[in-house]
Amino acid sequence: MANCCQDKSCEVNTLRESHSRVLWIVLFINAVMFLAEGTAGLLAHSTSLLADALDMLGDALVYGFSLFVLTRSTRWQAGAALAKGGFMFLFSLGVLADAIYKVLHPVMPGVEAMGIVGGVALVANLTCFNLLYRHRSDNLNMSSTWLCSRNDLIANVGVLLAAGSSYVLASRWPDIIVGTVIAGIFLNSALGVVRQSLRVLQSPVAPTQSPVGPAAIRLPKNESRNP
């Protein structure tokens, strides 16, 4: 086994196994939180919790995409990352639509439900973030997956801030403002992932094998952390 681990093929296989294990864990966490937040959102008539539940569902689908392309070529990874960027873009549009709806149809959010369930979601997403953090620069697939987790944390903190501000001020505006900011962050990340994915897909010399390890397409440090 010691001799095997000196070989590049063993290094790649070890990295794949690590990626697969992490992705299955975060997939399970997001699926459970989708059910929990969705149920709480329906019972509390909370648009914010329902939106965050849909985000959890989107992430579960994202991690499913990542598992599907884990042993495939770099172009497959780029295609999956492009799909993930599309999901992020659609969710940002959903947040903007929700903010516009609240401007046109004034309604106070269920701040208690937002605070409690939002806190649980924050813990869940912190767990996912920590699991994915060490793999964020491994390749395009894991980098875009980590970005989804990072955006979830930002959204969770935003929901908690909106809940607290709405409670103190007895106003719907904190929820609308925070929602708009979250939408902007999602749009920026989505466009960054889409741009990088298209560069890989359009490159005539992009490698078609070894989706992880030394031959994988790797994001520059500045782009992998801040698209």
N, CA, C and O of each residue as an XYZ file, in Angstrom:
908
protein
N       0.830     -1.204      0.000
C       0.000      0.000      0.000
C       0.863      1.251      0.000
O       0.515      2.247     -0.636
N       1.993      1.209      0.712
C       2.881      2.363      0.763
C       3.420      2.676     -0.616
O       3.518      3.841     -1.001
N       3.779      1.613     -1.379
C       4.280      1.829     -2.729
C       3.192      2.377     -3.635
O       3.447      3.219     -4.496
N       1.968      1.885     -3.430
C       0.846      2.346     -4.257
C       0.619      3.835     -4.081
O       0.366      4.544     -5.055
N       0.707      4.316     -2.852
C       0.417      5.716     -2.581
C       1.481      6.644     -3.135
O       1.292      7.860     -3.149
N       2.592      6.096     -3.590
C       3.604      6.919     -4.243
C       3.267      7.125     -5.707
O       3.868      7.970     -6.371
N       2.329      6.374     -6.206
C       1.930      6.461     -7.608
C       0.811      7.473     -7.768
O      -0.049      7.599     -6.896
N       0.822      8.210     -8.903
C      -0.181      9.239     -9.138
C      -1.591      8.668     -9.211
O      -2.541      9.322     -8.779
N      -1.744      7.470     -9.745
C      -3.082      6.894     -9.855
C      -3.691      6.655     -8.482
O      -4.895      6.824     -8.289
N      -2.864      6.267     -7.545
C      -3.362      6.061     -6.187
C      -3.745      7.393     -5.560
O      -4.735      7.485     -4.834
N      -2.951      8.433     -5.847
C      -3.251      9.766     -5.332
C      -4.607     10.244     -5.836
O      -5.405     10.791     -5.076
N      -4.859     10.031     -7.128
C      -6.122     10.445     -7.724
C      -7.286      9.670     -7.121
O      -8.319     10.256     -6.796
N      -7.129      8.350     -6.969
C      -8.195      7.527     -6.404
C      -8.508      7.924     -4.970
O      -9.670      7.948     -4.563
N      -7.461      8.236     -4.201
C      -7.661      8.663     -2.819
C      -8.439      9.969     -2.763
O      -9.320     10.140     -1.921
N      -8.106     10.900     -3.674
C      -8.797     12.180     -3.708
C     -10.254     12.000     -4.114
O     -11.141     12.652     -3.565
N     -10.497     11.120     -5.070
C     -11.872     10.844     -5.492
C     -12.700     10.295     -4.332
O     -13.840     10.709     -4.122
N     -12.123      9.369     -3.590
C     -12.836      8.780     -2.461
C     -13.162      9.839     -1.416
O     -14.249      9.836     -0.839
N     -12.220     10.741     -1.176
C     -12.443     11.820     -0.216
C     -13.560     12.735     -0.686
O     -14.428     13.115      0.100
N     -13.542     13.093     -1.976
C     -14.595     13.941     -2.536
C     -15.955     13.267     -2.409
O     -16.931     13.892     -1.994
N     -16.013     12.000     -2.764
C     -17.282     11.271     -2.732
C     -17.859     11.218     -1.325
O     -19.056     11.433     -1.133
N     -17.020     10.934     -0.349
C     -17.474     10.842      1.038
C     -18.040     12.177      1.513
O     -19.107     12.216      2.126
N     -17.334     13.268      1.232
C     -17.782     14.595      1.652
C     -19.089     14.976      0.958
O     -20.003     15.499      1.596
N     -19.177     14.717     -0.337
C     -20.371     15.092     -1.094
C     -21.607     14.328     -0.628
O     -22.696     14.899     -0.577
N     -21.459     13.052     -0.290
C     -22.600     12.293      0.215
C     -23.082     12.853      1.550
O     -24.286     12.910      1.799
N     -22.154     13.263      2.407
C     -22.527     13.823      3.713
C     -23.300     15.127      3.538
O     -24.368     15.299      4.124
N     -22.762     16.051      2.729
C     -23.433     17.342      2.566
C     -24.741     17.189      1.788
O     -25.678     17.959      1.999
N     -24.813     16.209      0.899
C     -26.070     15.930      0.199
C     -27.148     15.518      1.195
O     -28.281     15.994      1.114
N     -26.808     14.645      2.125
C     -27.763     14.193      3.143
C     -28.210     15.354      4.028
O     -29.401     15.506      4.302
N     -27.257     16.172      4.476
C     -27.590     17.309      5.342
C     -28.558     18.254      4.648
O     -29.539     18.691      5.249
N     -28.289     18.575      3.384
C     -29.148     19.510      2.664
C     -30.527     18.928      2.378
O     -31.519     19.656      2.401
N     -30.602     17.630      2.109
C     -31.904     17.003      1.872
C     -32.767     17.045      3.135
O     -33.961     17.339      3.069
N     -32.155     16.749      4.284
C     -32.886     16.789      5.552
C     -33.339     18.212      5.864
O     -34.478     18.422      6.280
N     -32.448     19.198      5.664
C     -32.796     20.584      5.960
C     -33.852     21.115      4.992
O     -34.643     21.980      5.368
N     -33.880     20.621      3.765
C     -34.944     21.013      2.835
C     -36.303     20.615      3.398
O     -37.239     21.414      3.384
N     -36.416     19.382      3.895
C     -37.675     18.920      4.469
C     -38.030     19.710      5.728
O     -39.186     20.084      5.923
N     -37.031     19.965      6.584
C     -37.281     20.679      7.836
C     -37.699     22.125      7.584
O     -38.694     22.593      8.137
N     -36.937     22.830      6.749
C     -37.262     24.233      6.483
C     -38.546     24.373      5.674
O     -39.324     25.301      5.895
N     -38.769     23.455      4.740
C     -39.994     23.510      3.954
C     -41.223     23.336      4.826
O     -42.205     24.062      4.670
N     -41.176     22.371      5.750
C     -42.296     22.147      6.664
C     -42.510     23.348      7.574
O     -43.640     23.798      7.762
N     -41.412     23.871      8.143
C     -41.514     25.035      9.022
C     -42.034     26.250      8.265
O     -42.841     27.015      8.793
N     -41.575     26.429      7.028
C     -42.033     27.563      6.235
C     -43.517     27.507      5.944
O     -44.197     28.533      5.981
N     -44.033     26.308      5.653
C     -45.464     26.158      5.391
C     -46.288     26.409      6.651
O     -47.311     27.091      6.601
N     -45.845     25.861      7.776
C     -46.587     26.028      9.024
C     -46.559     27.469      9.524
O     -47.539     27.949     10.094
N     -45.435     28.160      9.310
C     -45.286     29.537      9.790
C     -45.661     30.564      8.734
O     -45.586     31.767      8.986
N     -46.063     30.103      7.553
C     -46.393     31.012      6.443
C     -45.241     31.982      6.184
O     -45.446     33.179      5.986
N     -44.036     31.437      6.190
C     -42.830     32.262      6.025
C     -42.242     32.079      4.631
O     -41.771     30.997      4.280
N     -42.276     33.147      3.842
C     -41.703     33.102      2.498
C     -40.192     32.913      2.549
O     -39.620     32.201      1.724
N     -39.551     33.551      3.516
C     -38.093     33.457      3.628
C     -37.637     32.028      3.911
O     -36.665     31.550      3.325
N     -38.343     31.353      4.810
C     -37.973     29.973      5.114
C     -38.240     29.056      3.925
O     -37.460     28.142      3.658
N     -39.335     29.295      3.214
C     -39.617     28.491      2.028
C     -38.540     28.703      0.969
O     -38.112     27.757      0.307
N     -38.104     29.961      0.814
C     -37.053     30.261     -0.157
C     -35.746     29.581      0.237
O     -35.032     29.050     -0.614
N     -35.440     29.602      1.537
C     -34.212     28.949      1.994
C     -34.319     27.430      1.843
O     -33.324     26.754      1.581
N     -35.542     26.896      2.012
C     -35.750     25.464      1.802
C     -35.508     25.094      0.341
O     -34.910     24.058      0.048
N     -35.969     25.937     -0.564
C     -35.723     25.697     -1.984
C     -34.233     25.772     -2.297
O     -33.731     25.043     -3.153
N     -33.528     26.665     -1.594
C     -32.075     26.755     -1.762
C     -31.411     25.456     -1.319
O     -30.483     24.969     -1.966
N     -31.899     24.898     -0.201
C     -31.370     23.615      0.267
C     -31.617     22.517     -0.766
O     -30.746     21.684     -1.015
N     -32.817     22.520     -1.368
C     -33.122     21.534     -2.395
C     -32.185     21.703     -3.587
O     -31.678     20.724     -4.134
N     -31.960     22.956     -3.984
C     -31.045     23.222     -5.086
C     -29.645     22.729     -4.793
O     -28.975     22.186     -5.673
N     -29.192     22.918     -3.543
C     -27.859     22.446     -3.168
C     -27.786     20.923     -3.200
O     -26.781     20.349     -3.619
N     -28.866     20.273     -2.751
C     -28.884     18.811     -2.803
C     -28.735     18.331     -4.249
O     -28.026     17.362     -4.522
N     -29.412     19.020     -5.168
C     -29.279     18.678     -6.585
C     -27.866     18.969     -7.083
O     -27.309     18.212     -7.878
N     -27.295     20.074     -6.605
C     -25.930     20.444     -6.982
C     -24.939     19.359     -6.555
O     -24.077     18.957     -7.335
N     -25.068     18.890     -5.314
C     -24.155     17.863     -4.828
C     -24.373     16.552     -5.578
O     -23.434     15.783     -5.785
N     -25.624     16.301     -5.986
C     -25.889     15.130     -6.811
C     -25.170     15.216     -8.146
O     -24.596     14.231     -8.612
N     -25.200     16.416     -8.774
C     -24.452     16.639    -10.011
C     -22.968     16.376     -9.787
O     -22.312     15.733    -10.607
N     -22.449     16.876     -8.674
C     -21.020     16.734     -8.385
C     -20.626     15.271     -8.242
O     -19.567     14.860     -8.717
N     -21.472     14.486     -7.589
C     -21.194     13.055     -7.458
C     -21.246     12.359     -8.811
O     -20.475     11.433     -9.064
N     -22.146     12.797     -9.678
C     -22.306     12.181    -10.996
C     -21.052     12.343    -11.845
O     -20.681     11.432    -12.585
N     -20.389     13.510    -11.742
C     -19.228     13.777    -12.600
C     -17.904     13.506    -11.894
O     -16.840     13.790    -12.446
N     -17.957     12.960    -10.679
C     -16.747     12.819     -9.871
C     -15.662     12.012    -10.572
O     -14.481     12.339    -10.456
N     -16.040     10.969    -11.294
C     -15.052     10.123    -11.969
C     -15.033     10.368    -13.469
O     -14.489      9.559    -14.221
N     -15.615     11.460    -13.908
C     -15.669     11.753    -15.337
C     -14.619     12.795    -15.716
O     -13.836     13.237    -14.875
N     -14.614     13.178    -16.986
C     -13.587     14.071    -17.508
C     -13.776     15.504    -17.027
O     -14.799     15.859    -16.440
N     -12.757     16.315    -17.297
C     -12.805     17.721    -16.924
C     -13.946     18.440    -17.629
O     -14.574     19.323    -17.044
N     -14.224     18.076    -18.875
C     -15.331     18.713    -19.595
C     -16.676     18.360    -18.960
O     -17.579     19.196    -18.919
N     -16.814     17.143    -18.470
C     -18.020     16.788    -17.736
C     -18.140     17.642    -16.476
O     -19.224     18.120    -16.140
N     -17.016     17.830    -15.782
C     -17.021     18.677    -14.586
C     -17.439     20.095    -14.932
O     -18.233     20.711    -14.221
N     -16.893     20.612    -16.041
C     -17.232     21.971    -16.450
C     -18.713     22.078    -16.787
O     -19.353     23.081    -16.471
N     -19.259     21.046    -17.429
C     -20.681     21.050    -17.741
C     -21.534     21.038    -16.486
O     -22.545     21.737    -16.410
N     -21.126     20.238    -15.492
C     -21.856     20.197    -14.229
C     -21.751     21.533    -13.500
O     -22.727     22.016    -12.926
N     -20.548     22.131    -13.529
C     -20.366     23.435    -12.891
C     -21.231     24.488    -13.577
O     -21.771     25.376    -12.917
N     -21.364     24.391    -14.906
C     -22.222     25.314    -15.642
C     -23.674     25.157    -15.195
O     -24.385     26.146    -15.020
N     -24.108     23.912    -15.011
C     -25.470     23.667    -14.527
C     -25.655     24.229    -13.122
O     -26.697     24.804    -12.807
N     -24.632     24.059    -12.278
C     -24.706     24.590    -10.921
C     -24.776     26.113    -10.942
O     -25.513     26.718    -10.163
N     -24.001     26.733    -11.844
C     -24.078     28.182    -11.989
C     -25.468     28.622    -12.408
O     -25.963     29.660    -11.968
N     -26.099     27.819    -13.270
C     -27.466     28.122    -13.683
C     -28.440     28.051    -12.520
O     -29.326     28.897    -12.398
N     -28.279     27.038    -11.656
C     -29.129     26.930    -10.473
C     -28.955     28.150     -9.569
O     -29.934     28.726     -9.095
N     -27.703     28.536     -9.338
C     -27.431     29.693     -8.488
C     -28.066     30.952     -9.069
O     -28.606     31.780     -8.337
N     -27.994     31.086    -10.397
C     -28.576     32.247    -11.065
C     -30.093     32.260    -10.890
O     -30.675     33.305    -10.601
N     -30.734     31.107    -11.063
C     -32.187     31.027    -10.931
C     -32.632     31.333     -9.503
O     -33.635     32.018     -9.298
N     -31.892     30.830     -8.515
C     -32.253     31.109     -7.133
C     -32.109     32.596     -6.813
O     -32.904     33.144     -6.050
N     -31.109     33.244     -7.387
C     -30.957     34.679     -7.155
C     -32.137     35.438     -7.737
O     -32.617     36.399     -7.136
N     -32.610     35.009     -8.909
C     -33.796     35.633     -9.494
C     -35.021     35.391     -8.614
O     -35.884     36.259     -8.488
N     -35.088     34.208     -8.010
C     -36.195     33.909     -7.111
C     -36.212     34.819     -5.898
O     -37.274     35.270     -5.468
N     -35.029     35.094     -5.341
C     -34.942     36.000     -4.193
C     -35.375     37.407     -4.593
O     -36.094     38.075     -3.851
N     -34.934     37.856     -5.772
C     -35.342     39.179     -6.249
C     -36.852     39.244     -6.448
O     -37.485     40.238     -6.092
N     -37.426     38.192     -7.014
C     -38.875     38.162     -7.224
C     -39.616     38.217     -5.890
O     -40.641     38.888     -5.769
N     -39.087     37.500     -4.882
C     -39.711     37.517     -3.562
C     -39.644     38.906     -2.937
O     -40.601     39.361     -2.310
N     -38.492     39.585     -3.116
C     -38.352     40.942     -2.577
C     -39.344     41.895     -3.238
O     -39.964     42.716     -2.563
N     -39.494     41.785     -4.554
C     -40.450     42.639     -5.274
C     -41.876     42.353     -4.810
O     -42.670     43.274     -4.622
N     -42.195     41.076     -4.626
C     -43.536     40.701     -4.168
C     -43.839     41.329     -2.809
O     -44.950     41.803     -2.572
N     -42.842     41.329     -1.914
C     -43.066     41.883     -0.581
C     -43.237     43.395     -0.612
O     -43.937     43.963      0.226
N     -42.594     44.047     -1.584
C     -42.792     45.490     -1.727
C     -44.223     45.777     -2.164
O     -44.863     46.700     -1.660
N     -44.717     44.980     -3.102
C     -46.061     45.193     -3.651
C     -47.158     44.665     -2.734
O     -48.275     45.184     -2.748
N     -46.860     43.651     -1.944
C     -47.847     43.045     -1.049
C     -47.264     42.989      0.364
O     -46.692     41.971      0.753
N     -47.401     44.066      1.134
C     -46.809     44.141      2.472
C     -47.266     42.994      3.376
O     -48.460     42.734      3.522
N     -46.287     42.319      3.976
C     -46.586     41.242      4.919
C     -45.406     41.093      5.876
O     -44.245     41.131      5.467
N     -45.726     40.924      7.153
C     -44.670     40.715      8.144
C     -44.246     39.247      8.162
O     -45.099     38.363      8.232
N     -42.965     38.981      8.101
C     -42.504     37.584      8.156
C     -42.663     37.009      9.557
O     -42.737     37.754     10.534
N     -42.714     35.697      9.653
C     -42.766     35.026     10.953
C     -41.390     35.000     11.584
O     -40.618     34.062     11.388
N     -41.089     36.051     12.350
C     -39.719     36.254     12.826
C     -39.261     35.161     13.793
O     -38.083     34.803     13.795
N     -40.163     34.625     14.610
C     -39.750     33.578     15.550
C     -39.330     32.312     14.806
O     -38.300     31.711     15.112
N     -40.131     31.922     13.838
C     -39.781     30.741     13.041
C     -38.503     30.983     12.253
O     -37.660     30.093     12.139
N     -38.360     32.186     11.711
C     -37.147     32.526     10.972
C     -35.917     32.396     11.855
O     -34.890     31.869     11.426
N     -36.022     32.881     13.101
C     -34.881     32.843     14.012
C     -34.489     31.436     14.422
O     -33.312     31.079     14.385
N     -35.477     30.634     14.814
C     -35.187     29.280     15.304
C     -34.694     28.372     14.179
O     -33.621     27.774     14.270
N     -35.497     28.280     13.120
C     -35.135     27.383     12.020
C     -33.913     27.916     11.272
O     -33.080     27.139     10.805
N     -33.807     29.247     11.157
C     -32.636     29.837     10.519
C     -31.359     29.514     11.277
O     -30.306     29.311     10.673
N     -31.455     29.465     12.617
C     -30.294     29.103     13.428
C     -29.869     27.661     13.212
O     -28.678     27.364     13.122
N     -30.851     26.762     13.128
C     -30.547     25.353     12.854
C     -29.911     25.205     11.474
O     -28.952     24.454     11.296
N     -30.461     25.936     10.499
C     -29.909     25.883      9.140
C     -28.479     26.409      9.101
O     -27.648     25.910      8.343
N     -28.196     27.421      9.922
C     -26.845     27.976      9.976
C     -25.852     26.930     10.477
O     -24.761     26.793      9.924
N     -26.225     26.197     11.514
C     -25.353     25.140     12.038
C     -25.120     24.070     10.972
O     -23.997     23.602     10.785
N     -26.191     23.691     10.278
C     -26.072     22.674      9.229
C     -25.145     23.140      8.113
O     -24.304     22.376      7.638
N     -25.298     24.387      7.700
C     -24.468     24.895      6.611
C     -23.029     25.146      7.040
O     -22.116     25.037      6.222
N     -22.813     25.477      8.302
C     -21.443     25.588      8.809
C     -20.735     24.237      8.732
O     -19.551     24.161      8.402
N     -21.472     23.180      9.038
C     -20.912     21.835      8.940
C     -20.520     21.519      7.500
O     -19.430     21.009      7.241
N     -21.423     21.828      6.564
C     -21.136     21.585      5.144
C     -19.952     22.427      4.672
O     -19.093     21.943      3.935
N     -19.913     23.683      5.097
C     -18.839     24.591      4.699
C     -17.485     24.063      5.145
O     -16.528     24.064      4.372
N     -17.404     23.608      6.396
C     -16.138     23.092      6.917
C     -15.708     21.818      6.192
O     -14.519     21.608      5.954
N     -16.668     20.973      5.844
C     -16.341     19.739      5.130
C     -15.804     20.021      3.732
O     -14.903     19.331      3.255
N     -16.362     21.039      3.076
C     -15.981     21.343      1.697
C     -14.774     22.274      1.593
O     -14.138     22.339      0.542
N     -14.453     22.989      2.660
C     -13.428     24.036      2.601
C     -12.072     23.501      2.144
O     -11.415     24.127      1.312
N     -11.648     22.367      2.667
C     -10.314     21.840      2.338
C     -10.229     21.346      0.898
O      -9.135     21.110      0.387
N     -11.383     21.188      0.238
C     -11.390     20.707     -1.149
C     -11.733     21.814     -2.145
O     -11.918     21.543     -3.331
N     -11.818     23.059     -1.673
C     -12.336     24.139     -2.521
C     -11.449     24.431     -3.728
O     -11.936     24.958     -4.728
N     -10.148     24.099     -3.658
C      -9.233     24.382     -4.762
C      -8.780     23.116     -5.491
O      -7.860     23.168     -6.307
N      -9.416     21.990     -5.203
C      -8.995     20.733     -5.836
C      -9.254     20.745     -7.334
O      -8.388     20.356     -8.117
N     -10.442     21.189     -7.738
C     -10.792     21.275     -9.151
C     -12.037     22.139     -9.305
O     -12.607     22.606     -8.319
N     -12.454     22.346    -10.550
C     -13.595     23.218    -10.837
C     -14.869     22.699    -10.192
O     -15.673     23.478     -9.682
N     -15.053     21.394    -10.214
C     -16.254     20.785     -9.657
C     -16.387     21.087     -8.164
O     -17.438     21.548     -7.718
N     -15.327     20.831     -7.386
C     -15.376     21.046     -5.948
C     -15.381     22.528     -5.602
O     -15.962     22.927     -4.593
N     -14.735     23.353     -6.436
C     -14.719     24.789     -6.184
C     -16.123     25.380     -6.285
O     -16.542     26.142     -5.414
N     -16.853     25.027     -7.356
C     -18.203     25.561     -7.527
C     -19.141     25.013     -6.455
O     -20.076     25.699     -6.041
N     -18.898     23.786     -6.005
C     -19.701     23.211     -4.930
C     -19.470     23.957     -3.627
O     -20.408     24.218     -2.875
N     -18.200     24.303     -3.362
C     -17.884     25.066     -2.149
C     -18.528     26.443     -2.192
O     -18.980     26.946     -1.163
N     -18.575     27.064     -3.378
C     -19.206     28.373     -3.505
C     -20.681     28.310     -3.109
O     -21.196     29.233     -2.478
N     -21.353     27.232     -3.475
C     -22.755     27.068     -3.081
C     -22.879     27.055     -1.559
O     -23.782     27.677     -0.999
N     -21.968     26.346     -0.894
C     -21.995     26.266      0.560
C     -21.703     27.623      1.187
O     -22.334     28.003      2.174
N     -20.752     28.351      0.619
C     -20.436     29.687      1.129
C     -21.639     30.610      1.012
O     -21.941     31.358      1.943
N     -22.326     30.565     -0.123
C     -23.504     31.403     -0.315
C     -24.612     31.049      0.671
O     -25.360     31.919      1.115
N     -24.712     29.763      1.008
C     -25.715     29.344      1.984
C     -25.473     30.001      3.333
O     -26.414     30.452      3.985
N     -24.207     30.056      3.755
C     -23.879     30.696      5.027
C     -24.268     32.170      5.011
O     -24.842     32.682      5.973
N     -23.952     32.842      3.914
C     -24.293     34.259      3.788
C     -25.801     34.441      3.855
O     -26.296     35.352      4.518
N     -26.530     33.564      3.162
C     -27.989     33.644      3.168
C     -28.546     33.385      4.568
O     -29.477     34.066      4.998
N     -27.977     32.396      5.290
C     -28.444     32.096      6.645
C     -28.247     33.270      7.587
O     -29.150     33.629      8.342
N     -27.064     33.867      7.540
C     -26.795     35.034      8.380
C     -27.755     36.159      8.017
O     -28.256     36.864      8.892
N     -28.009     36.323      6.716
C     -28.945     37.350      6.269
C     -30.345     37.124      6.801
O     -31.015     38.073      7.209
N     -30.800     35.870      6.802
C     -32.133     35.554      7.323
C     -32.220     35.887      8.809
O     -33.218     36.444      9.268
N     -31.170     35.545      9.563
C     -31.161     35.842     10.998
C     -31.142     37.345     11.258
O     -31.838     37.833     12.149
N     -30.342     38.083     10.478
C     -30.317     39.542     10.624
C     -31.671     40.147     10.281
O     -32.147     41.055     10.963
N     -32.283     39.641      9.226
C     -33.598     40.143      8.828
C     -34.639     39.852      9.901
O     -35.490     40.692     10.195
N     -34.567     38.652     10.487
C     -35.519     38.289     11.536
C     -35.378     39.206     12.746
O     -36.370     39.709     13.274
N     -34.124     39.420     13.184
C     -33.895     40.287     14.333
C     -34.298     41.724     14.078
O     -34.928     42.358     14.925
N     -33.934     42.242     12.909
C     -34.263     43.628     12.578
C     -35.764     43.818     12.409
O     -36.318     44.826     12.848
N     -36.422     42.856     11.776
C     -37.873     42.957     11.593
C     -38.593     42.931     12.935
O     -39.592     43.624     13.127
N     -38.075     42.122     13.867
C     -38.685     42.042     15.195
C     -38.509     43.352     15.964
O     -39.458     43.859     16.562
N     -37.293     43.892     15.943
C     -37.007     45.118     16.697
C     -37.729     46.318     16.099
O     -38.291     47.136     16.828
N     -37.713     46.424     14.779
C     -38.292     47.586     14.102
C     -39.763     47.403     13.746
O     -40.428     48.353     13.333
N     -40.268     46.188     13.905
C     -41.648     45.878     13.507
C     -41.893     46.320     12.068
O     -42.894     46.966     11.758
N     -40.952     45.955     11.197
C     -41.003     46.382      9.799
C     -40.636     45.226      8.882
O     -39.858     44.346      9.249
N     -41.210     45.243      7.679
C     -40.885     44.217      6.681
C     -39.643     44.573      5.874
O     -39.090     43.718      5.182
N     -39.190     45.853      5.958
C     -38.111     46.322      5.091
C     -36.772     45.631      5.312
O     -36.067     45.386      4.333
N     -36.377     45.301      6.547
C     -35.103     44.573      6.697
C     -35.080     43.278      5.897
O     -34.056     42.925      5.312
N     -36.207     42.568      5.870
C     -36.281     41.322      5.112
C     -36.108     41.578      3.619
O     -35.439     40.811      2.927
N     -36.712     42.654      3.126
C     -36.611     42.993      1.705
C     -35.182     43.392      1.344
O     -34.654     42.956      0.321
N     -34.555     44.222      2.184
C     -33.197     44.694      1.908
C     -32.200     43.537      1.926
O     -31.368     43.407      1.028
N     -32.293     42.699      2.958
C     -31.385     41.552      3.056
C     -31.580     40.615      1.870
O     -30.609     40.089      1.326
N     -32.823     40.404      1.471
C     -33.090     39.547      0.322
C     -32.446     40.059     -0.948
O     -31.922     39.280     -1.744
N     -32.484     41.372     -1.139
C     -31.873     41.969     -2.325
C     -30.354     41.805     -2.308
O     -29.747     41.518     -3.340
N     -29.740     41.987     -1.137
C     -28.289     41.811     -1.013
C     -27.896     40.362     -1.309
O     -26.925     40.109     -2.022
N     -28.658     39.415     -0.756
C     -28.378     37.996     -1.006
C     -28.469     37.696     -2.496
O     -27.647     36.958     -3.039
N     -29.472     38.269     -3.154
C     -29.629     38.052     -4.594
C     -28.408     38.545     -5.360
O     -27.957     37.893     -6.302
N     -27.871     39.697     -4.957
C     -26.684     40.229     -5.619
C     -25.477     39.323     -5.455
O     -24.711     39.127     -6.398
N     -25.302     38.767     -4.251
C     -24.189     37.850     -3.999
C     -24.342     36.584     -4.834
O     -23.373     36.098     -5.418
N     -25.552     36.055     -4.890
C     -25.804     34.854     -5.687
C     -25.531     35.112     -7.162
O     -24.925     34.279     -7.836
N     -25.972     36.259     -7.667
C     -25.744     36.586     -9.073
C     -24.255     36.651     -9.390
O     -23.809     36.127    -10.410
N     -23.485     37.296     -8.512
C     -22.047     37.432     -8.730
C     -21.361     36.065     -8.763
O     -20.547     35.796     -9.647
N     -21.690     35.209     -7.804
C     -21.088     33.879     -7.762
C     -21.496     33.044     -8.968
O     -20.675     32.331     -9.545
N     -22.766     33.135     -9.347
C     -23.257     32.361    -10.488
C     -22.539     32.757    -11.767
O     -22.124     31.898    -12.544
N     -22.394     34.046    -11.983
C     -21.720     34.516    -13.192
C     -20.256     34.088    -13.206
O     -19.719     33.758    -14.264
N     -19.602     34.090    -12.035
C     -18.213     33.651    -11.962
C     -18.060     32.181    -12.326
O     -17.153     31.816    -13.073
N     -18.942     31.340    -11.803
C     -18.897     29.910    -12.117
C     -19.185     29.669    -13.592
O     -18.517     28.858    -14.233
N     -20.182     30.376    -14.136
C     -20.541     30.217    -15.551
C     -19.379     30.625    -16.450
O     -19.071     29.926    -17.415
N     -18.729     31.750    -16.143
C     -17.599     32.217    -16.958
C     -16.474     31.195    -16.965
O     -15.937     30.871    -18.024
N     -16.112     30.683    -15.789
C     -15.021     29.714    -15.705
C     -15.381     28.418    -16.421
O     -14.538     27.823    -17.093
N     -16.617     27.983    -16.283
C     -17.055     26.749    -16.941
C     -17.011     26.887    -18.452
O     -16.567     25.974    -19.150
N     -17.469     28.024    -18.960
C     -17.466     28.241    -20.407
C     -16.050     28.293    -20.954
O     -15.801     27.831    -22.067
N     -15.102     28.857    -20.176
C     -13.709     28.887    -20.623
C     -13.174     27.473    -20.803
O     -12.472     27.181    -21.771
N     -13.515     26.595    -19.856
C     -13.053     25.207    -19.953
C     -13.712     24.498    -21.128
O     -13.042     23.795    -21.885
N     -15.019     24.678    -21.285
C     -15.748     24.000    -22.357
C     -15.322     24.477    -23.736
O     -15.348     23.707    -24.697
N     -14.928     25.751    -23.841
C     -14.545     26.318    -25.130
C     -13.074     26.105    -25.449
O     -12.644     26.349    -26.576
N     -12.291     25.648    -24.462
C     -10.865     25.451    -24.683
C     -10.622     24.191    -25.503
O     -11.075     23.114    -25.115
N      -9.900     24.301    -26.654
C      -9.641     23.117    -27.488
C      -8.589     22.187    -26.905
O      -8.430     21.056    -27.363
N      -7.863     22.672    -25.881
C      -6.780     21.851    -25.320
C      -7.089     21.385    -23.915
O      -6.212     20.861    -23.228
N      -8.338     21.570    -23.472
C      -8.686     21.141    -22.121
C      -8.562     19.639    -22.005
O      -8.995     18.927    -22.912
N      -7.986     19.120    -20.920
C      -7.840     17.678    -20.758
C      -9.186     16.999    -20.660
O     -10.153     17.581    -20.167
N      -9.247     15.761    -21.134
C     -10.505     15.016    -21.110
C     -10.460     13.852    -20.138
O     -11.417     13.082    -20.057
N      -9.363     13.705    -19.393
C      -9.256     12.629    -18.426
C      -8.835     13.206    -17.078
O      -8.569     14.401    -16.949
N      -8.783     12.330    -16.082
C      -8.323     12.666    -14.738
C      -9.023     13.888    -14.186
O      -8.402     14.945    -14.074
N     -10.311     13.780    -13.833
C     -11.055     14.913    -13.348
C     -10.609     15.416    -11.995
O     -10.997     16.512    -11.591
N      -9.799     14.642    -11.277
C      -9.254     15.122    -10.018
C      -7.766     14.860    -10.030
O      -7.262     14.092    -10.849
N      -7.058     15.516     -9.100
C      -5.624     15.275     -9.018
C      -4.837     16.234     -9.881
O      -5.368     17.275    -10.270
N      -3.561     15.918    -10.203
C      -2.663     16.834    -10.876
C      -3.143     17.287    -12.236
O      -2.848     18.414    -12.634
N      -3.887     16.440    -12.986
C      -4.295     16.814    -14.340
C      -5.591     17.588    -14.370
O      -6.020     18.019    -15.441
N      -6.231     17.780    -13.226
C      -7.534     18.436    -13.216
C      -7.411     19.916    -13.510
O      -6.383     20.536    -13.239
N      -8.469     20.470    -14.065
C      -8.526     21.920    -14.228
C      -8.691     22.532    -12.857
O      -9.619     22.186    -12.126
N      -7.817     23.421    -12.509
C      -7.865     24.055    -11.195
C      -8.086     25.546    -11.370
O      -7.526     26.178    -12.266
N      -8.904     26.084    -10.506
C      -9.169     27.508    -10.564
C      -8.001     28.278     -9.982
O      -7.375     27.811     -9.030
N      -7.682     29.471    -10.538
C      -6.717     30.337     -9.880
C      -7.215     30.662     -8.487
O      -8.423     30.720     -8.256
N      -6.309     30.872     -7.568
C      -6.713     31.080     -6.180
C      -7.681     32.240     -6.029
O      -8.628     32.162     -5.247
N      -7.449     33.319     -6.774
C      -8.329     34.463     -6.616
C      -9.717     34.182     -7.150
O     -10.688     34.732     -6.632
N      -9.849     33.320     -8.196
C     -11.160     33.032     -8.755
C     -11.871     31.957     -7.964
O     -13.097     31.982     -7.857
N     -11.117     30.996     -7.397
C     -11.761     29.922     -6.662
C     -12.353     30.422     -5.357
O     -13.271     29.809     -4.811
N     -11.839     31.519     -4.863
C     -12.331     32.009     -3.582
C     -13.259     33.200     -3.740
O     -14.086     33.481     -2.873
N     -13.109     33.899     -4.864
C     -13.941     35.085     -5.020
C     -14.225     35.325     -6.479
O     -13.581     36.169     -7.101
N     -15.212     34.576     -7.065
C     -15.457     34.672     -8.495
C     -15.891     36.061     -8.890
O     -16.140     36.318    -10.068
